[in-house]
């Protein structure tokens, strides 16, 4: 069975500092990994994904994520956080052979203080 | 394009009542799905469809029915509402294929008294 863990319920950083949101996954085959962001009272928005190839993936709003197969991780990063990055972030995994079912982590609330 | 739309935005039901949550997309996506979001639990898949006429159960299907008569629409029916179904419900759609990201609707906040 596939699963995702986001070990931190909350991440607090100062504006301008680096932001990291952690994600580890478990699948029996090759993973397809996704990050989504949810702003208050809104639906989820897609940020980036890892399918294959380069382990460093760049996405929307200056975010990037690094796929690490040996550590089964897919941490989301931003070099310089903005107050507007404050939101709920979800990591999700889909086993390549599974084709459709997407498993989400519990989410990490990011607060960026001015 | 309107993307993925959901109605209503808010709904209050009494235990035992039934209702249908509507979902529509105008992107000609083959895949559609319904999730519920509960605090600290992320999103859990209720039902999904890989095309018109084809539906399947997700992680938490009990108490919910779906149908997919057209590519555009994917309604979720609560047969007999229970307080445990109080949640925020999201509909999502995507192109066919595991590599494709999902597009989410704005959600329906449901309270069952």
gemmi code that builds the backbone of each chain (N, CA, C; Angstrom):
import gemmi

chains = {
    "A": [
        ("UNK", (0.848, -1.201, 0.000), (0.000, 0.000, 0.000), (0.884, 1.252, 0.000)),
        ("UNK", (0.404, 2.276, -0.647), (1.158, 3.521, -0.715), (0.749, 4.437, 0.420)),
        ("UNK", (1.682, 5.236, 0.910), (1.383, 6.178, 1.975), (2.377, 7.326, 1.959)),
        ("UNK", (1.993, 8.402, 2.627), (2.811, 9.604, 2.722), (2.829, 10.065, 4.166)),
        ("UNK", (3.986, 10.520, 4.615), (4.097, 11.094, 5.956), (4.668, 12.499, 5.858)),
        ("UNK", (4.011, 13.416, 6.525), (4.537, 14.775, 6.678), (4.785, 14.947, 8.172)),
        ("UNK", (6.029, 14.850, 8.605), (6.324, 14.740, 10.032), (6.063, 15.997, 10.839)),
        ("UNK", (5.930, 17.132, 10.191), (5.714, 18.394, 10.909), (4.311, 18.921, 10.637)),
        ("UNK", (3.560, 19.120, 11.727), (2.230, 19.720, 11.564), (2.332, 21.191, 11.185)),
        ("UNK", (3.367, 21.861, 11.729), (3.523, 23.294, 11.505), (4.991, 23.629, 11.256)),
        ("UNK", (5.200, 24.602, 10.394), (6.530, 25.155, 10.144), (6.410, 26.670, 10.209)),
        ("UNK", (7.267, 27.271, 11.017), (7.262, 28.729, 11.161), (8.617, 29.266, 10.741)),
        ("UNK", (8.603, 30.252, 9.851), (9.850, 30.865, 9.401), (9.645, 32.364, 9.269)),
        ("UNK", (10.756, 33.088, 9.283), (10.716, 34.533, 9.060), (10.817, 34.810, 7.566)),
        ("UNK", (10.160, 35.871, 7.160), (10.215, 36.261, 5.749), (11.659, 36.460, 5.318)),
        ("UNK", (11.977, 35.930, 4.145), (13.335, 36.048, 3.636), (14.213, 34.861, 3.957)),
        ("UNK", (13.811, 34.064, 4.931), (14.568, 32.858, 5.296), (14.169, 31.678, 4.429)),
        ("UNK", (15.049, 30.660, 4.363), (14.685, 29.462, 3.589), (13.534, 28.713, 4.247)),
        ("UNK", (12.719, 28.094, 3.396), (11.568, 27.313, 3.853), (11.726, 25.880, 3.377)),
        ("UNK", (11.543, 24.937, 4.287), (11.547, 23.519, 3.937), (10.335, 22.844, 4.556)),
        ("UNK", (9.617, 22.083, 3.763), (8.490, 21.281, 4.236), (8.801, 19.826, 3.895)),
        ("UNK", (8.821, 18.975, 4.916), (9.306, 17.617, 4.741), (8.205, 16.639, 4.337)),
        ("UNK", (8.612, 15.643, 3.545), (7.686, 14.603, 3.085), (8.466, 13.319, 2.870)),
        ("UNK", (7.974, 12.223, 3.411), (8.510, 10.906, 3.094), (7.371, 10.032, 2.595)),
        ("UNK", (7.708, 9.054, 1.781), (6.680, 8.253, 1.143), (7.006, 6.774, 1.248)),
        ("UNK", (6.000, 5.967, 0.979), (6.173, 4.523, 0.931), (5.330, 3.967, -0.208)),
        ("UNK", (5.999, 3.326, -1.157), (5.308, 2.643, -2.252), (6.075, 1.358, -2.548)),
        ("UNK", (5.433, 0.448, -3.218), (6.116, -0.802, -3.548), (6.804, -0.733, -4.905)),
        ("UNK", (6.483, 0.250, -5.699), (7.115, 0.398, -7.006), (7.707, 1.780, -7.159)),
        ("UNK", (7.758, 2.271, -8.385), (8.259, 3.621, -8.621), (7.198, 4.661, -8.257)),
        ("UNK", (7.595, 5.730, -7.572), (6.601, 6.723, -7.145), (6.455, 7.871, -8.120)),
        ("UNK", (5.230, 8.374, -8.207), (4.964, 9.681, -8.786), (4.593, 10.580, -7.603)),
        ("UNK", (5.301, 11.699, -7.441), (5.153, 12.535, -6.252), (4.670, 13.924, -6.622)),
        ("UNK", (3.806, 14.478, -5.785), (3.177, 15.766, -6.056), (3.176, 16.613, -4.786)),
        ("UNK", (3.260, 17.936, -4.988), (3.017, 18.887, -3.920), (1.864, 19.802, -4.330)),
        ("UNK", (0.958, 20.021, -3.347), (-0.160, 20.938, -3.532), (-0.167, 21.939, -2.388)),
        ("UNK", (-0.743, 23.115, -2.654), (-0.892, 24.139, -1.622), (-2.372, 24.505, -1.508)),
        ("UNK", (-2.804, 24.762, -0.289), (-4.194, 25.164, -0.046), (-4.209, 26.446, 0.771)),
        ("UNK", (-4.749, 27.495, 0.176), (-4.950, 28.748, 0.899), (-6.302, 28.687, 1.604)),
        ("UNK", (-6.491, 29.487, 2.654), (-7.725, 29.411, 3.448), (-8.986, 29.467, 2.603)),
        ("UNK", (-9.890, 28.535, 2.872), (-11.200, 28.473, 2.219), (-11.101, 28.322, 0.697)),
        ("UNK", (-10.045, 27.682, 0.247), (-9.869, 27.441, -1.193), (-9.597, 25.970, -1.441)),
        ("UNK", (-9.706, 25.572, -2.709), (-9.310, 24.231, -3.086), (-7.801, 24.131, -3.186)),
        ("UNK", (-7.323, 22.907, -3.435), (-5.888, 22.681, -3.554), (-5.387, 23.149, -4.922)),
        ("UNK", (-4.169, 23.698, -4.903), (-3.528, 24.109, -6.151), (-2.243, 23.310, -6.340)),
        ("UNK", (-2.014, 22.854, -7.537), (-0.821, 22.088, -7.871), (0.416, 22.981, -7.860)),
        ("UNK", (1.510, 22.501, -7.220), (2.772, 23.243, -7.196), (3.819, 22.625, -8.117)),
        ("UNK", (4.055, 21.324, -7.957), (5.074, 20.651, -8.753), (4.924, 19.151, -8.615)),
        ("UNK", (5.657, 18.438, -9.475), (5.611, 16.976, -9.436), (6.933, 16.384, -9.866)),
        ("UNK", (7.196, 15.174, -9.365), (8.323, 14.369, -9.813), (7.763, 13.120, -10.468)),
        ("UNK", (8.181, 12.912, -11.712), (7.768, 11.704, -12.427), (8.991, 10.822, -12.686)),
        ("UNK", (10.001, 11.402, -13.287), (11.237, 10.683, -13.568), (12.289, 11.709, -13.947)),
        ("UNK", (13.543, 11.288, -14.035), (14.583, 12.187, -14.508), (15.269, 12.931, -13.386)),
        ("UNK", (15.541, 14.204, -13.599), (16.289, 15.038, -12.668), (15.646, 15.028, -11.284)),
        ("UNK", (16.457, 14.792, -10.264), (15.914, 14.702, -8.903), (15.446, 16.038, -8.354)),
        ("UNK", (15.924, 17.143, -8.906), (15.494, 18.471, -8.459), (14.416, 18.967, -9.415)),
        ("UNK", (13.247, 19.220, -8.853), (12.102, 19.639, -9.657), (11.747, 21.074, -9.295)),
        ("UNK", (11.556, 21.906, -10.288), (11.155, 23.294, -10.053), (9.677, 23.464, -10.385)),
        ("UNK", (8.994, 24.290, -9.569), (7.563, 24.460, -9.765), (7.133, 25.907, -9.698)),
        ("UNK", (5.873, 26.087, -9.332), (5.278, 27.422, -9.305), (5.758, 28.229, -8.106)),
        ("UNK", (5.669, 29.557, -8.227), (5.911, 30.508, -7.142), (7.296, 30.372, -6.513)),
        ("UNK", (8.292, 29.886, -7.260), (9.646, 29.793, -6.750), (9.939, 28.562, -5.917)),
        ("UNK", (8.985, 27.632, -5.823), (9.193, 26.406, -5.063), (9.947, 25.366, -5.875)),
        ("UNK", (10.676, 24.528, -5.161), (11.342, 23.388, -5.759), (11.298, 22.230, -4.783)),
        ("UNK", (11.545, 21.028, -5.282), (11.544, 19.855, -4.417), (12.612, 18.895, -4.903)),
        ("UNK", (13.191, 18.182, -3.948), (14.252, 17.241, -4.276), (13.812, 15.821, -3.980)),
        ("UNK", (13.841, 14.986, -4.992), (13.508, 13.575, -4.852), (14.753, 12.820, -4.411)),
        ("UNK", (14.628, 12.066, -3.312), (15.740, 11.274, -2.806), (15.244, 9.834, -2.646)),
        ("UNK", (15.640, 8.978, -3.581), (15.112, 7.612, -3.591), (15.612, 6.806, -2.402)),
        ("UNK", (16.866, 6.996, -2.016), (17.425, 6.205, -0.920), (16.773, 6.551, 0.415)),
        ("UNK", (16.390, 7.799, 0.579), (15.724, 8.223, 1.807), (14.203, 8.266, 1.663)),
        ("UNK", (13.700, 7.880, 0.529), (12.260, 7.922, 0.201), (11.649, 9.253, 0.642)),
        ("UNK", (12.296, 10.339, 0.219), (11.816, 11.666, 0.611), (11.593, 12.545, -0.610)),
        ("UNK", (10.782, 13.556, -0.395), (10.466, 14.528, -1.458), (10.164, 15.856, -0.768)),
        ("UNK", (11.198, 16.482, -0.221), (11.033, 17.706, 0.563), (10.817, 18.907, -0.340)),
        ("UNK", (9.903, 19.769, 0.061), (9.592, 21.005, -0.658), (10.453, 22.129, -0.092)),
        ("UNK", (11.001, 22.970, -0.978), (11.896, 24.028, -0.528), (11.619, 25.321, -1.274)),
        ("UNK", (11.926, 26.419, -0.570), (11.917, 27.733, -1.200), (13.055, 28.530, -0.585)),
        ("UNK", (13.949, 29.084, -1.389), (15.145, 29.751, -0.853), (14.828, 30.963, 0.023)),
        ("UNK", (13.775, 31.707, -0.308), (13.451, 32.919, 0.425), (11.927, 33.019, 0.562)),
        ("UNK", (11.431, 32.750, 1.751), (9.972, 32.683, 1.953), (9.340, 34.070, 1.991)),
        ("UNK", (8.079, 34.121, 1.541), (7.273, 35.331, 1.582), (6.092, 35.143, 2.529)),
        ("UNK", (5.596, 36.234, 3.069), (4.413, 36.161, 3.931), (3.260, 35.488, 3.181)),
        ("UNK", (3.181, 35.740, 1.892), (2.101, 35.177, 1.079), (2.227, 33.666, 0.866)),
        ("UNK", (3.355, 33.080, 1.291), (3.513, 31.614, 1.225), (2.815, 30.913, 2.381)),
        ("UNK", (2.311, 31.661, 3.326), (1.596, 31.071, 4.466), (0.362, 30.339, 3.972)),
        ("UNK", (0.315, 29.033, 4.220), (-0.764, 28.199, 3.684), (-0.582, 26.785, 4.226)),
        ("UNK", (-1.468, 25.895, 3.776), (-1.405, 24.476, 4.131), (-0.840, 23.718, 2.927)),
        ("UNK", (0.199, 22.927, 3.154), (0.889, 22.241, 2.073), (0.698, 20.726, 2.212)),
        ("UNK", (0.375, 20.103, 1.088), (0.158, 18.664, 1.056), (1.120, 17.994, 0.087)),
        ("UNK", (1.695, 16.899, 0.553), (2.477, 16.019, -0.295), (1.584, 14.830, -0.674)),
        ("UNK", (1.733, 14.323, -1.886), (0.906, 13.200, -2.327), (1.732, 12.258, -3.180)),
        ("UNK", (1.396, 10.974, -3.136), (2.125, 9.968, -3.889), (1.164, 9.064, -4.637)),
        ("UNK", (1.601, 8.667, -5.786), (0.857, 7.705, -6.592), (1.861, 6.683, -7.081)),
        ("UNK", (1.561, 5.419, -6.835), (2.447, 4.380, -7.338), (2.265, 4.305, -8.839)),
        ("UNK", (3.331, 4.319, -9.563), (3.266, 4.400, -11.020), (2.347, 3.339, -11.612)),
        ("UNK", (2.379, 2.122, -11.065), (1.562, 1.054, -11.621), (0.105, 1.175, -11.216)),
        ("UNK", (-0.174, 1.971, -10.172), (-1.528, 2.103, -9.634), (-2.422, 2.886, -10.561)),
        ("UNK", (-1.853, 3.832, -11.216), (-2.481, 4.630, -12.270), (-3.420, 5.737, -11.815)),
        ("UNK", (-4.121, 5.559, -10.715), (-5.041, 6.642, -10.404), (-5.047, 7.068, -8.943)),
        ("UNK", (-5.117, 6.122, -8.032), (-5.321, 6.493, -6.643), (-4.141, 7.292, -6.112)),
        ("UNK", (-4.474, 8.440, -5.527), (-3.481, 9.369, -5.004), (-3.618, 9.388, -3.487)),
        ("UNK", (-2.510, 9.185, -2.782), (-2.527, 9.205, -1.319), (-1.885, 10.492, -0.832)),
        ("UNK", (-2.597, 11.205, 0.055), (-2.132, 12.488, 0.570), (-1.579, 12.345, 1.977)),
        ("UNK", (-0.601, 13.191, 2.297), (-0.180, 13.340, 3.675), (-1.193, 14.163, 4.442)),
        ("UNK", (-0.968, 14.291, 5.748), (-1.913, 15.005, 6.612), (-1.835, 16.511, 6.458)),
        ("UNK", (-0.763, 16.984, 5.829), (-0.621, 18.411, 5.606), (0.289, 19.087, 6.620)),
        ("UNK", (0.963, 20.158, 6.173), (1.826, 20.969, 7.026), (1.411, 22.419, 6.877)),
        ("UNK", (1.106, 23.054, 7.992), (0.744, 24.465, 7.976), (2.008, 25.310, 8.049)),
        ("UNK", (2.196, 26.141, 7.059), (3.361, 27.034, 7.008), (2.926, 28.438, 7.372)),
        ("UNK", (3.632, 29.016, 8.311), (3.405, 30.415, 8.690), (4.700, 31.174, 8.489)),
        ("UNK", (4.635, 32.213, 7.664), (5.793, 33.060, 7.416), (5.521, 34.410, 8.072)),
        ("UNK", (6.338, 34.774, 9.018), (6.134, 36.025, 9.751), (6.968, 37.144, 9.147)),
        ("UNK", (6.368, 38.317, 9.145), (7.038, 39.476, 8.541), (8.206, 39.956, 9.389)),
    ],
    "B": [
        ("UNK", (-12.097, 29.117, -19.366), (-12.557, 27.889, -18.718), (-12.881, 28.151, -17.256)),
        ("UNK", (-14.009, 27.579, -16.795), (-14.362, 27.698, -15.388), (-13.551, 26.736, -14.538)),
        ("UNK", (-12.988, 25.682, -15.159), (-12.231, 24.687, -14.398), (-13.167, 23.684, -13.757)),
        ("UNK", (-12.964, 23.423, -12.458), (-13.812, 22.514, -11.694), (-14.729, 23.350, -10.804)),
        ("UNK", (-16.019, 23.153, -10.950), (-16.985, 23.888, -10.138), (-17.748, 22.924, -9.248)),
        ("UNK", (-18.089, 23.403, -8.059), (-18.834, 22.606, -7.090), (-19.970, 23.429, -6.524)),
        ("UNK", (-21.118, 22.785, -6.345), (-22.244, 23.402, -5.662), (-22.896, 22.392, -4.744)),
        ("UNK", (-23.440, 22.834, -3.595), (-23.332, 24.193, -3.046), (-21.984, 24.418, -2.382)),
        ("UNK", (-21.723, 25.614, -1.898), (-20.511, 25.914, -1.147), (-20.655, 25.515, 0.319)),
        ("UNK", (-21.858, 25.654, 0.821), (-22.141, 25.297, 2.213), (-23.471, 24.539, 2.263)),
        ("UNK", (-23.572, 23.602, 3.205), (-24.818, 22.865, 3.375), (-24.910, 22.351, 4.793)),
        ("UNK", (-26.093, 22.489, 5.382), (-26.376, 21.917, 6.694), (-27.504, 20.911, 6.525)),
        ("UNK", (-27.275, 19.700, 7.006), (-28.272, 18.632, 6.923), (-28.596, 18.118, 8.310)),
        ("UNK", (-29.754, 17.510, 8.426), (-30.091, 16.774, 9.637), (-29.775, 15.302, 9.409)),
        ("UNK", (-29.457, 14.615, 10.473), (-29.183, 13.186, 10.381), (-30.309, 12.468, 9.660)),
        ("UNK", (-29.943, 11.637, 8.686), (-30.918, 10.870, 7.933), (-31.345, 11.494, 6.621)),
        ("UNK", (-31.091, 12.781, 6.443), (-31.440, 13.411, 5.180), (-30.473, 12.975, 4.087)),
        ("UNK", (-30.932, 13.112, 2.849), (-30.074, 12.803, 1.705), (-29.841, 14.071, 0.901)),
        ("UNK", (-28.763, 14.086, 0.156), (-28.494, 15.219, -0.716), (-27.446, 14.827, -1.745)),
        ("UNK", (-27.337, 15.670, -2.763), (-26.354, 15.465, -3.824), (-25.435, 16.664, -3.910)),
        ("UNK", (-24.134, 16.410, -3.879), (-23.131, 17.440, -4.125), (-22.789, 17.395, -5.611)),
        ("UNK", (-22.859, 18.565, -6.225), (-22.618, 18.617, -7.662), (-21.168, 18.975, -7.974)),
        ("UNK", (-20.652, 18.394, -9.043), (-19.306, 18.691, -9.526), (-19.328, 18.672, -11.042)),
        ("UNK", (-18.717, 19.684, -11.638), (-18.626, 19.743, -13.096), (-17.266, 20.293, -13.486)),
        ("UNK", (-16.765, 19.816, -14.641), (-15.506, 20.343, -15.175), (-15.661, 20.541, -16.678)),
        ("UNK", (-14.963, 21.573, -17.166), (-15.077, 21.921, -18.590), (-13.751, 21.764, -19.317)),
        ("UNK", (-12.893, 20.896, -18.806), (-11.564, 20.703, -19.391), (-11.463, 19.389, -20.161)),
        ("UNK", (-12.575, 18.695, -20.318), (-12.622, 17.421, -21.032), (-11.700, 16.379, -20.393)),
        ("UNK", (-11.617, 16.425, -19.060), (-10.785, 15.469, -18.340), (-11.481, 14.123, -18.200)),
        ("UNK", (-10.677, 13.069, -18.386), (-11.242, 11.729, -18.250), (-11.449, 11.351, -16.781)),
        ("UNK", (-10.475, 11.688, -15.946), (-10.525, 11.263, -14.549), (-11.224, 12.308, -13.691)),
        ("UNK", (-12.102, 11.839, -12.811), (-12.702, 12.707, -11.792), (-12.756, 11.942, -10.486)),
        ("UNK", (-12.710, 12.689, -9.382), (-12.686, 12.032, -8.079), (-13.301, 12.931, -7.017)),
        ("UNK", (-13.709, 12.296, -5.923), (-14.223, 12.995, -4.763), (-13.353, 12.659, -3.551)),
        ("UNK", (-12.985, 13.701, -2.800), (-12.230, 13.559, -1.566), (-13.004, 14.233, -0.434)),
        ("UNK", (-12.725, 13.782, 0.768), (-13.142, 14.522, 1.945), (-11.897, 14.934, 2.727)),
        ("UNK", (-11.975, 16.140, 3.299), (-10.856, 16.676, 4.062), (-11.276, 16.871, 5.497)),
        ("UNK", (-10.582, 16.198, 6.384), (-10.837, 16.314, 7.816), (-9.559, 16.753, 8.499)),
        ("UNK", (-9.645, 17.563, 9.555), (-8.447, 18.093, 10.218), (-7.473, 16.990, 10.619)),
        ("UNK", (-6.203, 17.183, 10.265), (-5.156, 16.246, 10.652), (-5.131, 14.954, 9.877)),
        ("UNK", (-6.013, 14.824, 8.871), (-6.083, 13.557, 8.128), (-5.828, 13.722, 6.645)),
        ("UNK", (-5.522, 14.917, 6.212), (-5.288, 15.107, 4.790), (-6.561, 14.911, 3.991)),
        ("UNK", (-6.407, 14.502, 2.753), (-7.549, 14.220, 1.890), (-7.675, 12.719, 1.716)),
        ("UNK", (-8.889, 12.231, 1.832), (-9.144, 10.804, 1.643), (-10.093, 10.605, 0.466)),
        ("UNK", (-9.729, 9.661, -0.381), (-10.480, 9.417, -1.609), (-11.768, 8.659, -1.298)),
        ("UNK", (-12.892, 9.174, -1.793), (-14.196, 8.553, -1.557), (-14.555, 7.645, -2.739)),
        ("UNK", (-14.686, 8.231, -3.906), (-14.977, 7.510, -5.149), (-14.236, 8.197, -6.285)),
        ("UNK", (-14.025, 7.444, -7.357), (-13.400, 8.047, -8.513), (-13.954, 7.428, -9.794)),
        ("UNK", (-13.659, 8.099, -10.897), (-14.145, 7.647, -12.205), (-13.050, 7.868, -13.248)),
        ("UNK", (-12.831, 6.870, -14.074), (-11.820, 6.994, -15.122), (-12.443, 7.321, -16.472)),
        ("UNK", (-13.755, 7.503, -16.484), (-14.440, 7.879, -17.713), (-15.934, 7.736, -17.545)),
        ("UNK", (-16.689, 8.272, -18.488), (-18.146, 8.188, -18.422), (-18.581, 6.726, -18.338)),
        ("UNK", (-19.469, 6.453, -17.381), (-19.986, 5.110, -17.189), (-19.148, 4.209, -16.321)),
        ("UNK", (-17.992, 4.709, -15.843), (-17.069, 3.886, -15.058), (-16.782, 4.569, -13.731)),
        ("UNK", (-17.098, 3.899, -12.631), (-16.779, 4.437, -11.316), (-16.187, 3.328, -10.454)),
        ("UNK", (-15.483, 3.725, -9.397), (-14.899, 2.746, -8.494), (-14.760, 3.372, -7.118)),
        ("UNK", (-14.608, 2.508, -6.119), (-14.515, 2.966, -4.743), (-13.103, 3.373, -4.388)),
        ("UNK", (-13.019, 4.375, -3.528), (-11.741, 4.785, -2.991), (-11.540, 4.247, -1.595)),
        ("UNK", (-10.921, 5.061, -0.765), (-10.537, 4.654, 0.589), (-11.706, 4.638, 1.564)),
        ("UNK", (-12.661, 5.579, 1.418), (-13.758, 5.718, 2.378), (-15.107, 5.846, 1.659)),
        ("UNK", (-15.584, 4.805, 0.972), (-16.778, 4.925, 0.144), (-18.120, 4.749, 0.860)),
        ("UNK", (-18.093, 4.218, 2.072), (-19.359, 3.873, 2.736), (-20.216, 5.100, 3.001)),
        ("UNK", (-21.496, 5.007, 2.602), (-22.434, 6.095, 2.827), (-22.543, 7.060, 1.662)),
        ("UNK", (-21.775, 6.786, 0.606), (-21.751, 7.668, -0.563), (-21.974, 6.862, -1.848)),
        ("UNK", (-22.680, 7.485, -2.797), (-22.827, 6.913, -4.130), (-22.415, 7.918, -5.179)),
        ("UNK", (-21.945, 7.423, -6.315), (-21.600, 8.297, -7.429), (-22.101, 7.677, -8.725)),
        ("UNK", (-22.173, 8.515, -9.747), (-22.459, 8.061, -11.099), (-21.734, 9.003, -12.047)),
        ("UNK", (-21.480, 8.551, -13.254), (-20.785, 9.383, -14.251), (-21.443, 9.136, -15.600)),
        ("UNK", (-22.508, 9.882, -15.839), (-23.243, 9.703, -17.095), (-22.642, 10.534, -18.230)),
        ("UNK", (-21.915, 11.585, -17.898), (-21.248, 12.407, -18.904), (-19.805, 12.633, -18.491)),
        ("UNK", (-18.970, 13.067, -19.413), (-17.584, 13.393, -19.082), (-17.509, 14.562, -18.115)),
        ("UNK", (-18.448, 15.509, -18.232), (-18.358, 16.759, -17.487), (-18.784, 16.662, -16.028)),
        ("UNK", (-19.743, 15.804, -15.721), (-20.392, 15.824, -14.405), (-20.103, 14.578, -13.578)),
        ("UNK", (-19.948, 14.800, -12.274), (-19.644, 13.678, -11.372), (-20.275, 13.975, -10.009)),
        ("UNK", (-21.565, 13.776, -9.861), (-22.243, 14.087, -8.596), (-21.966, 13.047, -7.516)),
        ("UNK", (-21.944, 13.523, -6.270), (-21.753, 12.664, -5.105), (-23.031, 12.690, -4.279)),
        ("UNK", (-23.586, 11.521, -4.024), (-24.835, 11.428, -3.278), (-24.598, 10.864, -1.883)),
        ("UNK", (-25.132, 11.591, -0.897), (-25.163, 11.083, 0.472), (-26.538, 10.460, 0.684)),
        ("UNK", (-26.564, 9.186, 0.996), (-27.813, 8.445, 1.014), (-28.629, 8.734, 2.277)),
        ("UNK", (-27.976, 8.747, 3.417), (-28.622, 9.004, 4.706), (-27.561, 9.636, 5.601)),
        ("UNK", (-27.565, 10.965, 5.649), (-26.462, 11.689, 6.266), (-26.283, 11.333, 7.742)),
        ("UNK", (-25.017, 11.268, 8.145), (-24.649, 10.999, 9.537), (-23.671, 12.065, 10.004)),
        ("UNK", (-23.637, 12.356, 11.306), (-22.692, 13.368, 11.807), (-21.239, 13.085, 11.405)),
        ("UNK", (-20.876, 11.822, 11.231), (-19.509, 11.474, 10.831), (-19.173, 11.942, 9.411)),
        ("UNK", (-20.189, 12.339, 8.672), (-19.958, 12.848, 7.315), (-19.777, 14.366, 7.285)),
        ("UNK", (-19.782, 14.985, 8.426), (-19.431, 16.404, 8.512), (-17.984, 16.568, 8.076)),
        ("UNK", (-17.776, 17.356, 7.036), (-16.452, 17.446, 6.441), (-16.465, 18.513, 5.348)),
        ("UNK", (-15.297, 18.727, 4.756), (-15.206, 19.540, 3.544), (-14.944, 18.580, 2.387)),
        ("UNK", (-15.751, 18.702, 1.352), (-15.682, 17.778, 0.219), (-15.099, 18.488, -0.997)),
        ("UNK", (-14.120, 17.839, -1.613), (-13.484, 18.386, -2.806), (-13.648, 17.432, -3.975)),
        ("UNK", (-13.969, 18.009, -5.105), (-13.996, 17.289, -6.371), (-12.732, 17.651, -7.140)),
        ("UNK", (-12.186, 16.707, -7.885), (-10.974, 16.961, -8.658), (-11.071, 16.257, -9.999)),
        ("UNK", (-10.339, 16.777, -10.969), (-10.309, 16.141, -12.288), (-8.896, 16.199, -12.851)),
        ("UNK", (-8.616, 15.311, -13.790), (-7.312, 15.313, -14.449), (-7.413, 14.576, -15.778)),
        ("UNK", (-6.397, 14.804, -16.597), (-6.271, 14.005, -17.803), (-5.972, 12.562, -17.411)),
        ("UNK", (-6.210, 11.645, -18.304), (-5.909, 10.245, -18.045), (-4.400, 10.050, -17.886)),
        ("UNK", (-4.018, 9.134, -16.999), (-2.604, 8.832, -16.824), (-2.087, 9.244, -15.466)),
        ("UNK", (-1.276, 8.373, -14.884), (-0.814, 8.588, -13.518), (0.119, 9.784, -13.379)),
        ("UNK", (0.714, 10.264, -14.470), (1.660, 11.362, -14.361), (0.989, 12.717, -14.250)),
        ("UNK", (-0.310, 12.759, -14.468), (-0.994, 14.055, -14.549), (-1.522, 14.537, -13.214)),
        ("UNK", (-1.321, 15.827, -12.952), (-1.789, 16.420, -11.707), (-3.287, 16.643, -11.761)),
        ("UNK", (-3.892, 16.724, -10.565), (-5.324, 16.929, -10.464), (-5.643, 18.412, -10.279)),
        ("UNK", (-6.782, 18.811, -10.793), (-7.311, 20.157, -10.605), (-8.490, 20.060, -9.651)),
        ("UNK", (-8.481, 20.912, -8.621), (-9.477, 20.810, -7.572), (-10.524, 21.912, -7.670)),
        ("UNK", (-11.742, 21.559, -7.275), (-12.787, 22.553, -7.112), (-12.616, 23.301, -5.803)),
        ("UNK", (-13.490, 24.305, -5.547), (-13.359, 25.147, -4.351), (-13.863, 24.487, -3.080)),
        ("UNK", (-14.560, 23.370, -3.194), (-15.000, 22.642, -2.010), (-16.423, 22.938, -1.594)),
        ("UNK", (-17.014, 21.969, -0.878), (-18.326, 22.117, -0.240), (-18.163, 21.788, 1.240)),
        ("UNK", (-18.552, 22.728, 2.077), (-18.474, 22.486, 3.518), (-19.816, 21.973, 3.995)),
        ("UNK", (-19.827, 20.723, 4.461), (-21.062, 20.060, 4.873), (-21.065, 19.835, 6.374)),
        ("UNK", (-22.171, 20.221, 7.007), (-22.379, 19.958, 8.424), (-23.628, 19.107, 8.587)),
        ("UNK", (-23.491, 17.999, 9.314), (-24.628, 17.129, 9.586), (-24.928, 17.184, 11.076)),
        ("UNK", (-26.123, 17.618, 11.394), (-26.513, 17.789, 12.799), (-27.197, 16.541, 13.352)),
    ],
}
model = gemmi.Model(1)
for chain_id, residues in chains.items():
    chain = gemmi.Chain(chain_id)
    for i, (resn, *xyz) in enumerate(residues, 1):
        res = gemmi.Residue()
        res.name, res.seqid = resn, gemmi.SeqId(i, " ")
        for name, pos in zip(("N", "CA", "C"), xyz):
            atom = gemmi.Atom()
            atom.name, atom.element = name, gemmi.Element(name[0])
            atom.pos, atom.b_iso = gemmi.Position(*pos), 0.0
            res.add_atom(atom)
        chain.add_residue(res)
    model.add_chain(chain)
structure = gemmi.Structure()
structure.add_model(model)
structure.setup_entities()
